[in-house]
Each structure stands twice: as C-alpha cells, then as structure tokens.
Amino acid sequence: MNKFLNLVLGTTDVPTYLAGLIFALIGLAFYFYGKVKKRNALSEATPEKFSIKFLLQDNLVDIVFSLLAIFLALRFSVEYAGVEVTMFYALGIGWGLPKFIAYMYSFQEKARDN
C-alpha cells in the first residue's frame, strides 16, 4: 500500500498532501466566488437570485477539470515545478490554476475565430 501511495502522491506525505488539498479547495472557492460576483444577474441565462444548484450545474465541467488539475499540480510539484507542497503553494494553485485554464480556453477560441 505504501508503494501505491508513493506512486499516486509522490514524495509528499499523506497528511501534508491532504492539508494542501484543503487549501487548494479554499483557493478554488475564492476563484468561483469571483466568478459569482462578476455574473450578470439581469441576463436571461442566469437566475436573478444566486443559486448554488445553478452554479454547480453551470460550472460542473470547470469544477471537475479544476479538481483534476489541482491534483496533478500538487502531485507533480516537486518533479516539474521544483517546489515542495506548502499551504501557500496549494492555495495559489487552487485559486490561480482555474484562471489559467480559463485563459487557455479563451486563447484557443480566439485562434479559431481568425
């Protein structure tokens, strides 16, 4: 079982990894809070009053892929970023990585428009 955990989590111990995951989820919550604050409440495509159900349905793919990207960023932090998992790093990954993914998708869409 230890070998499996080492392969899945890398050199980071389980408690550090889980704590980092909690901080990454806090960062992800900040990211989605920013998206909610920017929404157009007058649009016909969104409910006038905030709805957590609508937020989850409308962003389910983004949430799932953000969680997968967070896992990969925490797992490969040492191998590719040269950084041990710290709580500040995990918070930054949770908050910044979804923004980067969204930027890459918008960059791709602009390339197709030309």
Legacy VTK file of the C-alpha trace (Angstrom):
# vtk DataFile Version 3.0
C-alpha trace
ASCII
DATASET POLYDATA
POINTS 114 float
0.000 0.000 0.000
2.889 2.372 0.734
4.278 1.894 -2.768
0.851 2.713 -4.240
0.595 5.903 -2.154
4.112 6.894 -3.206
3.211 6.427 -6.858
-0.068 8.338 -6.565
1.049 11.111 -4.200
4.751 11.265 -4.968
7.196 12.107 -2.204
4.708 14.210 -0.250
3.368 12.522 2.862
-0.390 11.940 3.091
-1.167 14.498 5.863
0.708 17.268 4.005
-0.984 16.341 0.751
-4.471 16.351 2.323
-3.807 19.676 4.076
-2.581 21.103 0.753
-5.718 19.814 -0.908
-7.857 21.646 1.666
-6.010 24.905 0.981
-6.311 24.329 -2.767
-10.079 23.877 -2.335
-10.194 27.160 -0.407
-8.403 28.804 -3.339
-10.876 27.211 -5.742
-13.730 28.613 -3.649
-12.198 32.097 -3.947
-11.988 31.641 -7.719
-15.652 30.683 -8.033
-16.670 33.455 -5.633
-15.023 35.892 -8.040
-16.964 34.358 -10.927
-20.225 34.712 -8.996
-19.527 38.372 -8.206
-18.950 39.102 -11.918
-22.123 37.391 -13.136
-24.807 39.363 -14.901
-27.867 38.927 -12.685
-30.044 40.609 -15.337
-29.166 38.059 -18.016
-31.895 35.639 -19.070
-29.308 32.833 -18.931
-28.784 33.160 -15.173
-31.196 33.209 -12.248
-31.845 36.630 -10.731
-31.174 35.340 -7.225
-27.975 33.379 -6.541
-28.429 29.607 -6.706
-25.763 27.131 -5.618
-27.535 24.469 -7.683
-27.234 26.622 -10.821
-23.589 27.420 -10.015
-22.742 23.719 -9.755
-24.709 22.751 -12.871
-23.346 25.612 -14.958
-19.732 25.034 -13.887
-19.617 21.268 -13.373
-17.086 20.627 -16.132
-14.900 23.509 -14.923
-15.060 22.219 -11.352
-14.173 18.646 -12.304
-11.267 19.644 -14.535
-10.042 22.185 -11.975
-10.012 19.466 -9.304
-8.080 17.143 -11.612
-5.612 19.913 -12.488
-5.163 20.744 -8.787
-4.424 17.091 -8.047
-1.839 16.987 -10.841
-0.247 20.285 -9.778
0.104 19.074 -6.191
1.323 15.635 -7.254
3.957 16.867 -9.691
5.010 19.998 -7.793
8.455 18.603 -6.999
9.114 16.932 -10.343
8.086 19.817 -12.608
7.902 22.983 -10.514
10.734 22.101 -8.132
8.535 23.142 -5.206
7.573 21.122 -2.156
3.871 21.237 -1.354
3.254 24.112 1.050
-0.075 25.515 2.099
0.624 28.813 0.330
1.560 26.983 -2.875
-1.620 24.884 -2.631
-3.771 27.995 -2.067
-2.196 29.631 -5.118
-2.744 26.520 -7.221
-6.401 26.325 -6.185
-7.011 29.998 -6.910
-4.789 30.557 -9.929
-4.899 27.325 -11.885
-8.598 27.606 -12.870
-7.907 31.164 -14.071
-5.040 29.876 -16.188
-7.183 27.064 -17.620
-9.954 29.557 -18.484
-7.392 31.829 -20.140
-6.059 28.954 -22.233
-9.573 28.057 -23.410
-10.278 31.683 -24.367
-6.914 31.855 -26.160
-7.848 28.716 -28.100
-11.260 30.137 -29.027
-9.661 33.353 -30.314
-7.345 31.295 -32.533
-10.349 29.568 -34.086
-12.072 32.892 -34.767
-9.267 34.070 -37.053
LINES 1 115
114 0 1 2 3 4 5 6 7 8 9 10 11 12 13 14 15 16 17 18 19 20 21 22 23 24 25 26 27 28 29 30 31 32 33 34 35 36 37 38 39 40 41 42 43 44 45 46 47 48 49 50 51 52 53 54 55 56 57 58 59 60 61 62 63 64 65 66 67 68 69 70 71 72 73 74 75 76 77 78 79 80 81 82 83 84 85 86 87 88 89 90 91 92 93 94 95 96 97 98 99 100 101 102 103 104 105 106 107 108 109 110 111 112 113
